[in-house]
Amino acid sequence: MGRILIVDDTMFMRTLLKNILFSGGHDIVGEAADGAEALAKYRELKPDLVTMDVVMPNVNGIEALKAIKAADPAAKVIMCTAVGQEQMVKLAVKSGARGYIVKPFQAPKVLEEVKNVLSA
Amino acid sequence: MFDEEGYRKLFVEESRENHENIVNNLLALENGEDQHTAIDEIFRSAHTLKGMSASMGFDAMEHLCHSMEDVFSLIRSGQRGVTASLTDLLLTCTDAIEGMLDTIEAGGTPSDEQSGSLVQELRAFTEEESPDEPTVSHDAPSPEPAGKADGRPVYTLTIAIDPSSTMKDIRAMLLLQNLQEIGTILSTNPMQELLEDGKFDGPFEILIESEAGEDALRTVASGTEISLLDLSVPQSPQAIFPEASEEAQTPEPDLEPEAAVPSPQAQRVAKSEKSREIKNIRVDIQRLDRMMNLVEDLVINRGRLELIAKKHGIKEFDEALSMVGRSVSDLQNLMMGIRMMPLERIFNRLPRVVRDVANHDGKEVEFTVEGGETELDRSMMDGLSDPLLHIIRNAVNHGIETPEIREACGKPPKGSLRLTARRDKDNVIIEIEDDGAGIDPERLRKKAVSKGLMTPEAAANATKDDLVSLLFEPGFSTAETITDISGRGVGLDVVKKTIASLKGTIKIETEVGRGTKFELVLPPTMAIIDVMMVHINGMRCAIPVSNVVEVAQTRPEAIHRIGNSEAILLRDQTLPLHRLEDMFGRTEKSDTLVVLQNDGRRCCISVDTVDGQQEVVVKPLSRIAGNCRGISGITIPGDGDVVPVLDVNTMI
């Protein structure tokens, strides 16, 4: 099971995701509400995996992903996305995202993706 | 049965497709997309063109294509790189080929003058020792040239993505990316671009060269929503590319394209093409139109049969007829579907235009196209092409600033131009959006006054929307100087007229410093429209629903005579009233009014009854009927009756 950092600008989504990941036996080591905070927390906590919202104020998910990948090329980041954001997710994949989960989250799918990315 | 003309037609048709394929892949190559596929595709198309033109005896074209093919076989085997100047040269070659195809289509034979010194220039390139220009480098991991087989095992993976996956394109992209990390993807079927755009149904194949071993491949190829259906026994690369380099040095001057021995790689591509082609056949557009006419004749005659059946009342006959009727309706719907074409057909040529204009103006533009699969009636495609071209050229020419200006404004030096198409209920919406300078309403205001289109007072009070709509006035252009690209004497007024003739509308949104967005809203087809069926003086008539504002009841005393004409006061608005007597004769019942509008102006007509709304096929009037003012065509609703369709445009 992994140590996970959740990045999302809404507490609602963070809580939702936290509960799903908890139920899968993962450890939530931290939360961040925007991209800038995400990079700082990543450096501090060195999590096994990051779930990254795409659309966030200030520093968005793509920029945060790039910053994290620049700091740690081996970082495992999963994008949290919604239908209609395909182009952004493609950009994220090109920038090094390892997976994606689609809102509204389905717990089994989220856990499957997290497991696959952690074990890759 | 297949004469010289038939060959020529087919030749031009297929050559144009190959020509387009070369252009698009050259641009893809320049943009740093998958080099491997692009180079293969260009080689394959040049090879096909060479073979076909040789068969037709078009020597000038054959020589040019042959030289292009030579260049690409060197590139493919890794002996030459793709440089910017080579791309330019090759694009010039494609222009020459296009010119030759025009000549051939017009019944002529291309001459060596049309290719000028291009063949020599290409030859100079193949003979030159080593390229002294840096090759275009790409960050993306690019596969090694096929000819360089270095003994790593090659696997074929057959992959299926869970049909319930929300973004199967991204799933495929992630998989390809992960596979790239442990090997080199040689090819995919369907092509990688199609996979990454989600344009695949069912399983797909990946040919990968990897030393990571079967287990590693199995792990990577079975992630979330991904299942590995098959992993083939490893083959040595030599088995797949036998004598690749030898083939590259001796391109064969084949006469029959089909009999040509293409390189093993081209064979592979051809194989994947072939499996696709079995499902598609080529049909001449004129044949399609004839079929459409026949279907409509069927509809009319079904109506007549129904009338006869009614007279005689034979039950079995009625039953059989209703079966026929259903088949005819299905056939009609099917034919309408066949007429639809993806917008890609006209979008495909635009990246080249953007590139050329941007290069000419010293601008950097990132051009993205989305929704090319959106369908539109093919009869509208031609009409839409020029307006789109104009707007796109304008956006690069006048909208997007030079990199220096952009940087000074705090924008990224590379401008962005987005072309998107989508289906929204009954309409197709096309948007062209740039992040350029936008249009300054103050400049429009000054210009409106100086051109005498507005009084200084009116201009001072005009809203931004009023000012922006001036752009559609004839002769109104904001560019200070006419450039040789945008200023070809065609203005936005022509664009608007053309879009209107396609029953569409155009709208501009602009923000100074932020950019401009054009929005085109079009019906997906002009052949089928929604009409309101009415009776006027006992005769049926159809009115396009897009022209109908409302239906109102009125009393005779509400109608006022003004000079020779009549008008009616309806909710504080005076509307001219037309009785259409010269078309249908005088109708006594005039208490039902239909309010019509066209381009913002309104009038009303009096009708006996409103019968309802229905979708109909509109047929143009035959030439024998001549020019009938007020009638845009006729329609034959299911009952076989022939009903005129009102042309509201000429009435207002």
Interface residues (C-beta under 8 A of the other chain):
Chain A: T81 V83 E86 Q87 V89 K90 V93 K94 A97 R98 G99 Y100 V102 K109 E112 E113 N116 A120
Chain B: T166 M167 D169 I170 M173 L174 Q177 N178 E196 T219 V220 G223 T224 T368 E370
